[in-house]
């Protein structure tokens, strides 16, 4: 995500004060958003107003009936304010070795564009790994992704279309891409079979 200049903002509430059982296991995006919103003492309507989205959008996300893109979620959390890193680090961890089974990966988005993250609960990590699945014609969304660092990805299955500066690049299985210095981009599944991408970013996005 593109980084914003630091401004004076209210201190975020301590999410760890929430009931322990609410912070265990695979918290879905909607569950996390509702827990955070309530911890800030903000209504759905007020959050929607601050973020410049509809009240229905916030409601659908909290019901896990709609999966927002990472860019859209960043916009909503910024209205609280809360970082994506803190949002996905619930519950936090300090272990130096984190072993993850497939079901342990943190779900960032679900559905036709399914993005999952490794070790999101460590706030101090310097590298972040994503496992991404895209159905035919699915992708990262209309908004361009901007990361102030390096992004490298390998296409494991299928064929993707990488859009940079209005130009599309087709990359098949076994190929990949590496981006530097905040180059805006987006990707989509350009074929008729599912796509699997493994992506690494530094510094972390989330």
C-alpha positions, 0 to 999 in steps of 0.5 A: 500500500502507499504510505501516508505522512504521519499525522496526529491521530487518536490512540488506538484502543487495546484490542487485546482487552477484547474477550479472549475467545473472540481472538482465537482461531481463524477470524474472518475479515468481517469478524475482525472489522466488527471487533475493531470497530466496536473497540473504537466505539464507532457505529457502522454508519459513522465508519462508512461516513468517515471512509467514504463508502456506503453503510451497506458496504460495511454491513456486508463486509462484517457479515462476510457477505462481501470480501473487500480488496486490500486497497478498499480495506486499507481505506476503511481502516484508515478511517478509524485509524488502524493499520493493516498490519495491526488489523491482521496481527490479531491475535499477535505473536512473539514466537521465533518459529511459526509453523502454518498448515494450509488452514492456519494462513490468515485469510485476506480475501475469499472467493474468486480472488483468494489471498492468504498470508503467512505469519501475519501475527508477527508485527516485527517481520521484515518479509511477508509471504502470500499465497494467491488463488484467482478464478478465471477473470478474477484479480486484485481489483480495479484499484492499483496496488502500490507498495513502497518496497520490493514485490516478487512473485512466481506463477505456480499455475495458470497465466496472469496478466500484470498491468503496469503503466497501462501496459499488460504483460502476460506471465505463465506458470514458471514465470514471475515478476519483481517490482521496485520502488512503489511501481503501481500494478494490478494482476488478473487471471488471463486464462480459463483455468485457475491461477496460483501465485506465490508472492513475497514483499519487503517491507511487509504490506500488512 
